[in-house]
Amino acid sequence: MAFEILFITEDPDITPAAEIQFAGQRVCIIRLSRHGSPEIEFVKDRYLGKDVEMVFPLKDFVETVELAVSDLASWLDKLAEN
């Protein structure tokens, strides 16, 4: 699959987030709200320095988002245990 999930933390709250990339291009950032509901932020790829066409299979994208949300929920659960 051409999708990749990079797990990151965001300041100042050190909120876990997942950046989804497609073939090395940034697509979006997934984070969980304080209530645990997933939020998505679509981002423009600043690393490539050129416009890119982001056309990809919806099924693969949805599966990747669901995996990122599941992994973030697990990450937050582990943080709460400590």
Distance bins in CASP14 RR format, pairs under 12 A and 6 or more apart:
PFRMAT RR
TARGET T0000
AUTHOR 0000-0000-0000
RMODE 2
METHOD distances of the structure
MODEL  1
1 20 0 0 0 0 0 1 0 0 0 0 0
1 21 0 0 0 0 0 1 0 0 0 0 0
1 22 0 0 0 0 1 0 0 0 0 0 0
1 23 0 0 0 0 0 1 0 0 0 0 0
1 56 0 0 0 0 1 0 0 0 0 0 0
1 57 0 0 0 0 1 0 0 0 0 0 0
1 59 0 0 0 0 0 1 0 0 0 0 0
1 60 1 0 1 0 0 0 0 0 0 0 0
1 61 0 0 0 0 1 0 0 0 0 0 0
1 63 0 0 0 0 1 0 0 0 0 0 0
1 64 1 0 0 1 0 0 0 0 0 0 0
1 67 0 0 0 0 0 1 0 0 0 0 0
2 20 0 0 0 0 0 1 0 0 0 0 0
2 21 0 0 0 0 1 0 0 0 0 0 0
2 22 1 0 1 0 0 0 0 0 0 0 0
2 23 1 0 1 0 0 0 0 0 0 0 0
2 24 0 0 0 0 1 0 0 0 0 0 0
2 25 0 0 0 0 1 0 0 0 0 0 0
2 27 0 0 0 0 0 1 0 0 0 0 0
2 54 0 0 0 0 0 1 0 0 0 0 0
2 55 0 0 0 0 0 1 0 0 0 0 0
2 56 1 0 0 1 0 0 0 0 0 0 0
2 57 0 0 0 0 1 0 0 0 0 0 0
2 60 1 0 0 1 0 0 0 0 0 0 0
2 61 0 0 0 0 0 1 0 0 0 0 0
2 64 0 0 0 0 1 0 0 0 0 0 0
3 18 0 0 0 0 0 1 0 0 0 0 0
3 19 0 0 0 0 0 1 0 0 0 0 0
3 20 1 0 0 1 0 0 0 0 0 0 0
3 21 1 0 0 1 0 0 0 0 0 0 0
3 22 1 0 1 0 0 0 0 0 0 0 0
3 23 0 0 0 0 1 0 0 0 0 0 0
3 24 0 0 0 0 1 0 0 0 0 0 0
3 25 0 0 0 0 0 1 0 0 0 0 0
3 26 0 0 0 0 0 1 0 0 0 0 0
3 27 0 0 0 0 1 0 0 0 0 0 0
3 28 0 0 0 0 0 1 0 0 0 0 0
3 30 0 0 0 0 0 1 0 0 0 0 0
3 54 0 0 0 0 0 1 0 0 0 0 0
3 56 1 0 0 1 0 0 0 0 0 0 0
3 57 0 0 0 0 1 0 0 0 0 0 0
3 58 0 0 0 0 0 1 0 0 0 0 0
3 59 0 0 0 0 0 1 0 0 0 0 0
3 60 1 0 1 0 0 0 0 0 0 0 0
3 61 1 0 0 1 0 0 0 0 0 0 0
3 62 0 0 0 0 0 1 0 0 0 0 0
3 63 0 0 0 0 1 0 0 0 0 0 0
3 64 1 0 1 0 0 0 0 0 0 0 0
3 65 0 0 0 0 1 0 0 0 0 0 0
3 66 0 0 0 0 0 1 0 0 0 0 0
3 67 0 0 0 0 1 0 0 0 0 0 0
3 68 0 0 0 0 1 0 0 0 0 0 0
4 18 0 0 0 0 0 1 0 0 0 0 0
4 19 0 0 0 0 1 0 0 0 0 0 0
4 20 1 0 0 1 0 0 0 0 0 0 0
4 21 1 0 1 0 0 0 0 0 0 0 0
4 22 1 0 0 1 0 0 0 0 0 0 0
4 23 0 0 0 0 1 0 0 0 0 0 0
4 24 1 0 0 1 0 0 0 0 0 0 0
4 25 0 0 0 0 1 0 0 0 0 0 0
4 26 0 0 0 0 0 1 0 0 0 0 0
4 27 0 0 0 0 1 0 0 0 0 0 0
4 60 0 0 0 0 0 1 0 0 0 0 0
4 64 0 0 0 0 1 0 0 0 0 0 0
4 67 0 0 0 0 0 1 0 0 0 0 0
4 68 0 0 0 0 0 1 0 0 0 0 0
5 16 0 0 0 0 0 1 0 0 0 0 0
5 17 0 0 0 0 0 1 0 0 0 0 0
5 18 1 0 1 0 0 0 0 0 0 0 0
5 19 1 0 0 1 0 0 0 0 0 0 0
5 20 1 0 1 0 0 0 0 0 0 0 0
5 21 1 0 0 1 0 0 0 0 0 0 0
5 22 0 0 0 0 0 1 0 0 0 0 0
5 24 0 0 0 0 0 1 0 0 0 0 0
5 26 0 0 0 0 0 1 0 0 0 0 0
5 27 0 0 0 0 0 1 0 0 0 0 0
5 28 0 0 0 0 0 1 0 0 0 0 0
5 29 0 0 0 0 0 1 0 0 0 0 0
5 30 0 0 0 0 1 0 0 0 0 0 0
5 61 0 0 0 0 0 1 0 0 0 0 0
5 63 0 0 0 0 0 1 0 0 0 0 0
5 64 1 0 0 1 0 0 0 0 0 0 0
5 65 0 0 0 0 1 0 0 0 0 0 0
5 66 0 0 0 0 0 1 0 0 0 0 0
5 67 1 0 0 1 0 0 0 0 0 0 0
5 68 1 0 1 0 0 0 0 0 0 0 0
5 69 0 0 0 0 0 1 0 0 0 0 0
5 70 0 0 0 0 0 1 0 0 0 0 0
5 71 1 0 0 1 0 0 0 0 0 0 0
5 72 0 0 0 0 1 0 0 0 0 0 0
5 75 0 0 0 0 0 1 0 0 0 0 0
6 16 0 0 0 0 0 1 0 0 0 0 0
6 17 0 0 0 0 1 0 0 0 0 0 0
6 18 1 0 0 1 0 0 0 0 0 0 0
6 19 1 0 1 0 0 0 0 0 0 0 0
6 20 1 0 0 1 0 0 0 0 0 0 0
6 21 1 0 0 1 0 0 0 0 0 0 0
6 22 0 0 0 0 0 1 0 0 0 0 0
6 24 0 0 0 0 1 0 0 0 0 0 0
6 26 0 0 0 0 1 0 0 0 0 0 0
6 27 0 0 0 0 0 1 0 0 0 0 0
6 28 0 0 0 0 0 1 0 0 0 0 0
6 29 0 0 0 0 1 0 0 0 0 0 0
6 30 0 0 0 0 0 1 0 0 0 0 0
6 47 0 0 0 0 0 1 0 0 0 0 0
6 64 0 0 0 0 0 1 0 0 0 0 0
6 68 0 0 0 0 1 0 0 0 0 0 0
6 71 0 0 0 0 0 1 0 0 0 0 0
7 15 0 0 0 0 0 1 0 0 0 0 0
7 16 1 0 0 1 0 0 0 0 0 0 0
7 17 1 0 0 1 0 0 0 0 0 0 0
7 18 1 0 1 0 0 0 0 0 0 0 0
7 19 1 0 0 1 0 0 0 0 0 0 0
7 20 0 0 0 0 0 1 0 0 0 0 0
7 21 0 0 0 0 0 1 0 0 0 0 0
7 29 0 0 0 0 0 1 0 0 0 0 0
7 30 0 0 0 0 0 1 0 0 0 0 0
7 31 0 0 0 0 0 1 0 0 0 0 0
7 67 0 0 0 0 0 1 0 0 0 0 0
7 68 0 0 0 0 1 0 0 0 0 0 0
7 71 1 0 0 1 0 0 0 0 0 0 0
7 72 1 0 0 1 0 0 0 0 0 0 0
7 74 0 0 0 0 0 1 0 0 0 0 0
7 75 1 0 0 1 0 0 0 0 0 0 0
7 76 0 0 0 0 0 1 0 0 0 0 0
8 14 0 0 0 0 0 1 0 0 0 0 0
8 15 0 0 0 0 1 0 0 0 0 0 0
8 16 1 0 0 1 0 0 0 0 0 0 0
8 17 1 0 1 0 0 0 0 0 0 0 0
8 18 1 0 0 1 0 0 0 0 0 0 0
8 19 1 0 1 0 0 0 0 0 0 0 0
8 20 0 0 0 0 0 1 0 0 0 0 0
8 21 0 0 0 0 0 1 0 0 0 0 0
8 26 0 0 0 0 0 1 0 0 0 0 0
8 29 1 0 0 1 0 0 0 0 0 0 0
8 30 0 0 0 0 0 1 0 0 0 0 0
8 31 0 0 0 0 1 0 0 0 0 0 0
8 43 0 0 0 0 0 1 0 0 0 0 0
8 68 0 0 0 0 0 1 0 0 0 0 0
8 72 0 0 0 0 0 1 0 0 0 0 0
8 75 0 0 0 0 0 1 0 0 0 0 0
9 15 1 0 0 1 0 0 0 0 0 0 0
9 16 1 0 1 0 0 0 0 0 0 0 0
9 17 1 0 0 1 0 0 0 0 0 0 0
9 18 0 0 0 0 0 1 0 0 0 0 0
9 19 0 0 0 0 0 1 0 0 0 0 0
9 29 0 0 0 0 0 1 0 0 0 0 0
9 31 0 0 0 0 1 0 0 0 0 0 0
9 72 0 0 0 0 0 1 0 0 0 0 0
9 75 0 0 0 0 1 0 0 0 0 0 0
9 76 0 0 0 0 0 1 0 0 0 0 0
9 79 0 0 0 0 0 1 0 0 0 0 0
10 16 0 0 0 0 1 0 0 0 0 0 0
10 17 1 0 1 0 0 0 0 0 0 0 0
10 18 0 0 0 0 0 1 0 0 0 0 0
10 19 0 0 0 0 0 1 0 0 0 0 0
10 29 0 0 0 0 1 0 0 0 0 0 0
10 30 0 0 0 0 0 1 0 0 0 0 0
10 31 1 0 0 1 0 0 0 0 0 0 0
10 32 0 0 0 0 0 1 0 0 0 0 0
10 39 0 0 0 0 0 1 0 0 0 0 0
10 41 0 0 0 0 0 1 0 0 0 0 0
10 72 0 0 0 0 0 1 0 0 0 0 0
11 17 0 0 0 0 0 1 0 0 0 0 0
13 31 0 0 0 0 1 0 0 0 0 0 0
13 32 0 0 0 0 0 1 0 0 0 0 0
13 33 0 0 0 0 0 1 0 0 0 0 0
13 34 0 0 0 0 1 0 0 0 0 0 0
13 76 0 0 0 0 0 1 0 0 0 0 0
13 79 0 0 0 0 0 1 0 0 0 0 0
14 31 0 0 0 0 0 1 0 0 0 0 0
14 75 0 0 0 0 0 1 0 0 0 0 0
14 76 0 0 0 0 0 1 0 0 0 0 0
14 79 0 0 0 0 1 0 0 0 0 0 0
15 29 0 0 0 0 0 1 0 0 0 0 0
15 30 0 0 0 0 0 1 0 0 0 0 0
15 31 1 0 1 0 0 0 0 0 0 0 0
15 32 1 0 0 1 0 0 0 0 0 0 0
15 33 0 0 0 0 1 0 0 0 0 0 0
15 34 0 0 0 0 1 0 0 0 0 0 0
15 36 0 0 0 0 0 1 0 0 0 0 0
15 39 0 0 0 0 0 1 0 0 0 0 0
15 72 0 0 0 0 1 0 0 0 0 0 0
15 75 0 0 0 0 0 1 0 0 0 0 0
15 76 0 0 0 0 1 0 0 0 0 0 0
15 79 0 0 0 0 1 0 0 0 0 0 0
16 29 0 0 0 0 0 1 0 0 0 0 0
16 30 0 0 0 0 1 0 0 0 0 0 0
16 31 1 0 0 1 0 0 0 0 0 0 0
16 32 1 0 0 1 0 0 0 0 0 0 0
16 36 0 0 0 0 0 1 0 0 0 0 0
16 38 0 0 0 0 0 1 0 0 0 0 0
16 68 0 0 0 0 0 1 0 0 0 0 0
16 69 0 0 0 0 0 1 0 0 0 0 0
16 71 0 0 0 0 1 0 0 0 0 0 0
16 72 1 0 1 0 0 0 0 0 0 0 0
16 73 0 0 0 0 1 0 0 0 0 0 0
16 74 0 0 0 0 1 0 0 0 0 0 0
16 75 1 0 1 0 0 0 0 0 0 0 0
16 76 1 0 0 1 0 0 0 0 0 0 0
16 77 0 0 0 0 0 1 0 0 0 0 0
16 78 0 0 0 0 1 0 0 0 0 0 0
16 79 1 0 0 1 0 0 0 0 0 0 0
16 80 0 0 0 0 0 1 0 0 0 0 0
17 28 0 0 0 0 0 1 0 0 0 0 0
17 29 1 0 1 0 0 0 0 0 0 0 0
17 30 1 0 0 1 0 0 0 0 0 0 0
17 31 1 0 1 0 0 0 0 0 0 0 0
17 32 0 0 0 0 1 0 0 0 0 0 0
17 33 0 0 0 0 0 1 0 0 0 0 0
17 38 0 0 0 0 0 1 0 0 0 0 0
17 39 0 0 0 0 1 0 0 0 0 0 0
17 40 0 0 0 0 0 1 0 0 0 0 0
17 41 0 0 0 0 1 0 0 0 0 0 0
17 43 0 0 0 0 0 1 0 0 0 0 0
17 68 0 0 0 0 1 0 0 0 0 0 0
17 69 0 0 0 0 0 1 0 0 0 0 0
17 71 0 0 0 0 0 1 0 0 0 0 0
17 72 1 0 0 1 0 0 0 0 0 0 0
17 75 0 0 0 0 1 0 0 0 0 0 0
17 76 0 0 0 0 0 1 0 0 0 0 0
18 26 0 0 0 0 0 1 0 0 0 0 0
18 27 0 0 0 0 0 1 0 0 0 0 0
18 28 0 0 0 0 1 0 0 0 0 0 0
18 29 1 0 0 1 0 0 0 0 0 0 0
18 30 1 0 1 0 0 0 0 0 0 0 0
18 31 1 0 0 1 0 0 0 0 0 0 0
18 32 0 0 0 0 1 0 0 0 0 0 0
18 38 0 0 0 0 1 0 0 0 0 0 0
18 39 0 0 0 0 0 1 0 0 0 0 0
18 40 0 0 0 0 0 1 0 0 0 0 0
18 41 0 0 0 0 0 1 0 0 0 0 0
18 64 0 0 0 0 1 0 0 0 0 0 0
18 65 0 0 0 0 1 0 0 0 0 0 0
18 66 0 0 0 0 0 1 0 0 0 0 0
18 67 0 0 0 0 1 0 0 0 0 0 0
18 68 1 1 0 0 0 0 0 0 0 0 0
18 69 1 0 0 1 0 0 0 0 0 0 0
18 70 0 0 0 0 0 1 0 0 0 0 0
18 71 1 0 0 1 0 0 0 0 0 0 0
18 72 1 0 1 0 0 0 0 0 0 0 0
18 73 0 0 0 0 0 1 0 0 0 0 0
18 74 0 0 0 0 0 1 0 0 0 0 0
18 75 0 0 0 0 1 0 0 0 0 0 0
18 76 0 0 0 0 0 1 0 0 0 0 0
19 25 0 0 0 0 0 1 0 0 0 0 0
19 26 1 0 0 1 0 0 0 0 0 0 0
19 27 0 0 0 0 1 0 0 0 0 0 0
19 28 1 0 0 1 0 0 0 0 0 0 0
19 29 1 0 1 0 0 0 0 0 0 0 0
19 30 1 0 0 1 0 0 0 0 0 0 0
19 31 0 0 0 0 1 0 0 0 0 0 0
19 40 0 0 0 0 0 1 0 0 0 0 0
19 41 0 0 0 0 1 0 0 0 0 0 0
19 42 0 0 0 0 0 1 0 0 0 0 0
19 43 1 0 0 1 0 0 0 0 0 0 0
19 45 0 0 0 0 0 1 0 0 0 0 0
19 47 0 0 0 0 0 1 0 0 0 0 0
19 64 0 0 0 0 0 1 0 0 0 0 0
19 65 0 0 0 0 0 1 0 0 0 0 0
19 68 0 0 0 0 1 0 0 0 0 0 0
19 72 0 0 0 0 0 1 0 0 0 0 0
20 26 1 0 0 1 0 0 0 0 0 0 0
20 27 1 0 1 0 0 0 0 0 0 0 0
20 28 1 0 1 0 0 0 0 0 0 0 0
20 29 1 0 0 1 0 0 0 0 0 0 0
20 30 1 0 0 1 0 0 0 0 0 0 0
20 31 0 0 0 0 0 1 0 0 0 0 0
20 38 0 0 0 0 0 1 0 0 0 0 0
20 40 0 0 0 0 1 0 0 0 0 0 0
20 41 0 0 0 0 0 1 0 0 0 0 0
20 42 0 0 0 0 1 0 0 0 0 0 0
20 43 0 0 0 0 1 0 0 0 0 0 0
20 45 0 0 0 0 0 1 0 0 0 0 0
20 54 0 0 0 0 0 1 0 0 0 0 0
20 56 0 0 0 0 0 1 0 0 0 0 0
20 60 0 0 0 0 0 1 0 0 0 0 0
20 61 1 0 0 1 0 0 0 0 0 0 0
20 62 0 0 0 0 0 1 0 0 0 0 0
20 63 0 0 0 0 0 1 0 0 0 0 0
20 64 1 0 1 0 0 0 0 0 0 0 0
20 65 1 0 0 1 0 0 0 0 0 0 0
20 66 0 0 0 0 0 1 0 0 0 0 0
20 67 0 0 0 0 1 0 0 0 0 0 0
20 68 1 0 0 1 0 0 0 0 0 0 0
20 69 0 0 0 0 0 1 0 0 0 0 0
20 71 0 0 0 0 0 1 0 0 0 0 0
20 72 0 0 0 0 0 1 0 0 0 0 0
21 27 1 0 0 1 0 0 0 0 0 0 0
21 28 0 0 0 0 1 0 0 0 0 0 0
21 29 0 0 0 0 0 1 0 0 0 0 0
21 30 0 0 0 0 0 1 0 0 0 0 0
21 43 0 0 0 0 0 1 0 0 0 0 0
21 45 0 0 0 0 1 0 0 0 0 0 0
21 47 0 0 0 0 1 0 0 0 0 0 0
21 48 0 0 0 0 0 1 0 0 0 0 0
21 52 0 0 0 0 0 1 0 0 0 0 0
21 54 0 0 0 0 0 1 0 0 0 0 0
21 56 0 0 0 0 0 1 0 0 0 0 0
21 61 0 0 0 0 0 1 0 0 0 0 0
21 64 0 0 0 0 1 0 0 0 0 0 0
21 68 0 0 0 0 0 1 0 0 0 0 0
22 28 0 0 0 0 1 0 0 0 0 0 0
22 42 0 0 0 0 0 1 0 0 0 0 0
22 43 0 0 0 0 0 1 0 0 0 0 0
22 45 0 0 0 0 1 0 0 0 0 0 0
22 48 0 0 0 0 0 1 0 0 0 0 0
22 52 0 0 0 0 1 0 0 0 0 0 0
22 53 0 0 0 0 0 1 0 0 0 0 0
22 54 1 0 0 1 0 0 0 0 0 0 0
22 55 0 0 0 0 1 0 0 0 0 0 0
22 56 1 0 1 0 0 0 0 0 0 0 0
22 57 0 0 0 0 1 0 0 0 0 0 0
22 58 0 0 0 0 0 1 0 0 0 0 0
22 60 0 0 0 0 1 0 0 0 0 0 0
22 61 1 0 0 1 0 0 0 0 0 0 0
22 64 0 0 0 0 1 0 0 0 0 0 0
22 65 0 0 0 0 0 1 0 0 0 0 0
23 45 0 0 0 0 0 1 0 0 0 0 0
23 48 0 0 0 0 0 1 0 0 0 0 0
23 52 0 0 0 0 1 0 0 0 0 0 0
23 53 0 0 0 0 0 1 0 0 0 0 0
23 54 0 0 0 0 1 0 0 0 0 0 0
23 55 0 0 0 0 0 1 0 0 0 0 0
23 56 0 0 0 0 1 0 0 0 0 0 0
23 60 0 0 0 0 0 1 0 0 0 0 0
24 45 0 0 0 0 1 0 0 0 0 0 0
24 47 0 0 0 0 1 0 0 0 0 0 0
24 48 0 0 0 0 1 0 0 0 0 0 0
24 52 0 0 0 0 1 0 0 0 0 0 0
24 54 0 0 0 0 0 1 0 0 0 0 0
24 56 0 0 0 0 0 1 0 0 0 0 0
25 42 0 0 0 0 0 1 0 0 0 0 0
25 43 0 0 0 0 1 0 0 0 0 0 0
25 44 0 0 0 0 1 0 0 0 0 0 0
25 45 1 0 1 0 0 0 0 0 0 0 0
25 46 0 0 0 0 0 1 0 0 0 0 0
25 47 0 0 0 0 1 0 0 0 0 0 0
25 48 1 0 0 1 0 0 0 0 0 0 0
25 49 0 0 0 0 0 1 0 0 0 0 0
25 50 0 0 0 0 0 1 0 0 0 0 0
25 51 0 0 0 0 0 1 0 0 0 0 0
25 52 1 0 1 0 0 0 0 0 0 0 0
25 53 0 0 0 0 1 0 0 0 0 0 0
25 54 1 0 0 1 0 0 0 0 0 0 0
25 55 0 0 0 0 0 1 0 0 0 0 0
25 56 0 0 0 0 1 0 0 0 0 0 0
26 41 0 0 0 0 0 1 0 0 0 0 0
26 42 0 0 0 0 1 0 0 0 0 0 0
26 43 1 0 1 0 0 0 0 0 0 0 0
26 44 1 0 0 1 0 0 0 0 0 0 0
26 45 1 0 1 0 0 0 0 0 0 0 0
26 46 1 0 0 1 0 0 0 0 0 0 0
26 47 1 0 0 1 0 0 0 0 0 0 0
26 48 0 0 0 0 1 0 0 0 0 0 0
26 49 0 0 0 0 0 1 0 0 0 0 0
26 52 0 0 0 0 1 0 0 0 0 0 0
26 54 0 0 0 0 1 0 0 0 0 0 0
27 40 0 0 0 0 1 0 0 0 0 0 0
27 41 0 0 0 0 0 1 0 0 0 0 0
27 42 1 0 0 1 0 0 0 0 0 0 0
27 43 1 0 0 1 0 0 0 0 0 0 0
27 44 0 0 0 0 1 0 0 0 0 0 0
27 45 0 0 0 0 1 0 0 0 0 0 0
27 52 0 0 0 0 1 0 0 0 0 0 0
27 54 1 0 0 1 0 0 0 0 0 0 0
27 55 0 0 0 0 0 1 0 0 0 0 0
27 56 0 0 0 0 1 0 0 0 0 0 0
27 60 0 0 0 0 0 1 0 0 0 0 0
27 61 1 0 0 1 0 0 0 0 0 0 0
27 64 0 0 0 0 1 0 0 0 0 0 0
27 65 0 0 0 0 1 0 0 0 0 0 0
27 68 0 0 0 0 0 1 0 0 0 0 0
28 38 0 0 0 0 0 1 0 0 0 0 0
28 39 0 0 0 0 1 0 0 0 0 0 0
28 40 1 0 1 0 0 0 0 0 0 0 0
28 41 1 0 1 0 0 0 0 0 0 0 0
28 42 1 0 1 0 0 0 0 0 0 0 0
28 43 1 0 0 1 0 0 0 0 0 0 0
28 44 0 0 0 0 0 1 0 0 0 0 0
28 45 0 0 0 0 0 1 0 0 0 0 0
28 54 0 0 0 0 1 0 0 0 0 0 0
28 56 0 0 0 0 0 1 0 0 0 0 0
28 61 0 0 0 0 1 0 0 0 0 0 0
28 64 0 0 0 0 1 0 0 0 0 0 0
28 65 1 0 0 1 0 0 0 0 0 0 0
28 68 0 0 0 0 1 0 0 0 0 0 0
28 69 0 0 0 0 0 1 0 0 0 0 0
29 38 0 0 0 0 0 1 0 0 0 0 0
29 39 0 0 0 0 1 0 0 0 0 0 0
29 40 1 0 0 1 0 0 0 0 0 0 0
29 41 1 0 1 0 0 0 0 0 0 0 0
29 42 0 0 0 0 1 0 0 0 0 0 0
29 43 1 0 0 1 0 0 0 0 0 0 0
29 44 0 0 0 0 0 1 0 0 0 0 0
29 65 0 0 0 0 0 1 0 0 0 0 0
29 68 0 0 0 0 1 0 0 0 0 0 0
29 72 0 0 0 0 0 1 0 0 0 0 0
30 36 0 0 0 0 0 1 0 0 0 0 0
30 37 0 0 0 0 0 1 0 0 0 0 0
30 38 1 0 1 0 0 0 0 0 0 0 0
30 39 1 0 0 1 0 0 0 0 0 0 0
30 40 1 0 1 0 0 0 0 0 0 0 0
30 41 0 0 0 0 1 0 0 0 0 0 0
30 42 0 0 0 0 0 1 0 0 0 0 0
30 43 0 0 0 0 0 1 0 0 0 0 0
30 61 0 0 0 0 0 1 0 0 0 0 0
30 62 0 0 0 0 0 1 0 0 0 0 0
30 64 0 0 0 0 1 0 0 0 0 0 0
30 65 1 0 0 1 0 0 0 0 0 0 0
30 66 0 0 0 0 1 0 0 0 0 0 0
30 67 0 0 0 0 1 0 0 0 0 0 0
30 68 1 0 1 0 0 0 0 0 0 0 0
30 69 1 0 0 1 0 0 0 0 0 0 0
30 70 0 0 0 0 0 1 0 0 0 0 0
30 71 0 0 0 0 1 0 0 0 0 0 0
30 72 1 0 0 1 0 0 0 0 0 0 0
30 73 0 0 0 0 0 1 0 0 0 0 0
30 75 0 0 0 0 0 1 0 0 0 0 0
31 37 0 0 0 0 0 1 0 0 0 0 0
31 38 1 0 0 1 0 0 0 0 0 0 0
31 39 1 0 1 0 0 0 0 0 0 0 0
31 40 0 0 0 0 1 0 0 0 0 0 0
31 41 1 0 0 1 0 0 0 0 0 0 0
31 65 0 0 0 0 0 1 0 0 0 0 0
31 68 0 0 0 0 1 0 0 0 0 0 0
31 69 0 0 0 0 1 0 0 0 0 0 0
31 72 1 0 0 1 0 0 0 0 0 0 0
31 73 0 0 0 0 0 1 0 0 0 0 0
31 75 0 0 0 0 0 1 0 0 0 0 0
31 76 0 0 0 0 0 1 0 0 0 0 0
32 38 1 0 1 0 0 0 0 0 0 0 0
32 39 1 0 0 1 0 0 0 0 0 0 0
32 40 0 0 0 0 0 1 0 0 0 0 0
32 68 0 0 0 0 1 0 0 0 0 0 0
32 69 1 0 0 1 0 0 0 0 0 0 0
32 70 0 0 0 0 0 1 0 0 0 0 0
32 71 0 0 0 0 0 1 0 0 0 0 0
32 72 1 0 1 0 0 0 0 0 0 0 0
32 73 1 0 0 1 0 0 0 0 0 0 0
32 74 0 0 0 0 0 1 0 0 0 0 0
32 75 0 0 0 0 1 0 0 0 0 0 0
32 76 1 0 0 1 0 0 0 0 0 0 0
32 77 0 0 0 0 0 1 0 0 0 0 0
32 79 0 0 0 0 0 1 0 0 0 0 0
32 80 0 0 0 0 0 1 0 0 0 0 0
33 39 1 0 1 0 0 0 0 0 0 0 0
33 40 0 0 0 0 0 1 0 0 0 0 0
33 41 0 0 0 0 0 1 0 0 0 0 0
33 69 0 0 0 0 0 1 0 0 0 0 0
33 72 0 0 0 0 0 1 0 0 0 0 0
33 73 0 0 0 0 0 1 0 0 0 0 0
33 76 0 0 0 0 0 1 0 0 0 0 0
34 76 0 0 0 0 0 1 0 0 0 0 0
35 76 0 0 0 0 0 1 0 0 0 0 0
36 69 0 0 0 0 1 0 0 0 0 0 0
36 72 0 0 0 0 1 0 0 0 0 0 0
36 73 1 0 0 1 0 0 0 0 0 0 0
36 75 0 0 0 0 0 1 0 0 0 0 0
36 76 1 0 0 1 0 0 0 0 0 0 0
36 77 0 0 0 0 0 1 0 0 0 0 0
36 80 0 0 0 0 0 1 0 0 0 0 0
37 69 0 0 0 0 1 0 0 0 0 0 0
37 72 0 0 0 0 0 1 0 0 0 0 0
37 73 0 0 0 0 0 1 0 0 0 0 0
38 65 1 0 0 1 0 0 0 0 0 0 0
38 66 0 0 0 0 1 0 0 0 0 0 0
38 67 0 0 0 0 0 1 0 0 0 0 0
38 68 0 0 0 0 1 0 0 0 0 0 0
38 69 1 0 1 0 0 0 0 0 0 0 0
38 70 0 0 0 0 1 0 0 0 0 0 0
38 71 0 0 0 0 0 1 0 0 0 0 0
38 72 1 0 0 1 0 0 0 0 0 0 0
38 73 0 0 0 0 1 0 0 0 0 0 0
38 76 0 0 0 0 0 1 0 0 0 0 0
39 65 0 0 0 0 0 1 0 0 0 0 0
39 68 0 0 0 0 0 1 0 0 0 0 0
39 69 0 0 0 0 1 0 0 0 0 0 0
39 72 0 0 0 0 0 1 0 0 0 0 0
40 61 0 0 0 0 0 1 0 0 0 0 0
40 62 0 0 0 0 0 1 0 0 0 0 0
40 64 0 0 0 0 0 1 0 0 0 0 0
40 65 1 0 0 1 0 0 0 0 0 0 0
40 66 0 0 0 0 0 1 0 0 0 0 0
40 68 0 0 0 0 1 0 0 0 0 0 0
40 69 0 0 0 0 1 0 0 0 0 0 0
40 72 0 0 0 0 0 1 0 0 0 0 0
42 54 0 0 0 0 1 0 0 0 0 0 0
42 61 0 0 0 0 0 1 0 0 0 0 0
42 65 0 0 0 0 0 1 0 0 0 0 0
43 52 0 0 0 0 0 1 0 0 0 0 0
43 54 0 0 0 0 0 1 0 0 0 0 0
44 50 0 0 0 0 0 1 0 0 0 0 0
44 51 0 0 0 0 1 0 0 0 0 0 0
44 52 0 0 0 0 1 0 0 0 0 0 0
44 54 0 0 0 0 0 1 0 0 0 0 0
45 51 0 0 0 0 1 0 0 0 0 0 0
45 52 1 0 1 0 0 0 0 0 0 0 0
45 53 0 0 0 0 0 1 0 0 0 0 0
45 54 0 0 0 0 1 0 0 0 0 0 0
46 52 0 0 0 0 0 1 0 0 0 0 0
48 54 0 0 0 0 0 1 0 0 0 0 0
54 61 0 0 0 0 1 0 0 0 0 0 0
55 61 0 0 0 0 0 1 0 0 0 0 0
56 62 0 0 0 0 0 1 0 0 0 0 0
56 63 0 0 0 0 0 1 0 0 0 0 0
56 64 0 0 0 0 1 0 0 0 0 0 0
56 65 0 0 0 0 0 1 0 0 0 0 0
57 63 0 0 0 0 1 0 0 0 0 0 0
57 64 0 0 0 0 0 1 0 0 0 0 0
58 64 0 0 0 0 0 1 0 0 0 0 0
58 65 0 0 0 0 0 1 0 0 0 0 0
59 65 0 0 0 0 0 1 0 0 0 0 0
59 66 0 0 0 0 0 1 0 0 0 0 0
60 66 0 0 0 0 0 1 0 0 0 0 0
60 67 0 0 0 0 0 1 0 0 0 0 0
61 67 0 0 0 0 0 1 0 0 0 0 0
61 68 0 0 0 0 0 1 0 0 0 0 0
62 68 0 0 0 0 0 1 0 0 0 0 0
62 69 0 0 0 0 0 1 0 0 0 0 0
63 69 0 0 0 0 0 1 0 0 0 0 0
63 70 0 0 0 0 0 1 0 0 0 0 0
64 70 0 0 0 0 0 1 0 0 0 0 0
64 71 0 0 0 0 0 1 0 0 0 0 0
65 71 0 0 0 0 0 1 0 0 0 0 0
65 72 0 0 0 0 0 1 0 0 0 0 0
66 72 0 0 0 0 0 1 0 0 0 0 0
66 73 0 0 0 0 0 1 0 0 0 0 0
67 73 0 0 0 0 0 1 0 0 0 0 0
67 74 0 0 0 0 0 1 0 0 0 0 0
68 74 0 0 0 0 0 1 0 0 0 0 0
68 75 0 0 0 0 0 1 0 0 0 0 0
69 75 0 0 0 0 0 1 0 0 0 0 0
69 76 0 0 0 0 0 1 0 0 0 0 0
70 76 0 0 0 0 0 1 0 0 0 0 0
70 77 0 0 0 0 0 1 0 0 0 0 0
71 77 0 0 0 0 0 1 0 0 0 0 0
71 78 0 0 0 0 0 1 0 0 0 0 0
72 78 0 0 0 0 0 1 0 0 0 0 0
72 79 0 0 0 0 0 1 0 0 0 0 0
73 79 0 0 0 0 0 1 0 0 0 0 0
73 80 0 0 0 0 0 1 0 0 0 0 0
74 80 0 0 0 0 0 1 0 0 0 0 0
74 81 0 0 0 0 0 1 0 0 0 0 0
75 81 0 0 0 0 0 1 0 0 0 0 0
75 82 0 0 0 0 0 1 0 0 0 0 0
76 82 0 0 0 0 0 1 0 0 0 0 0
END
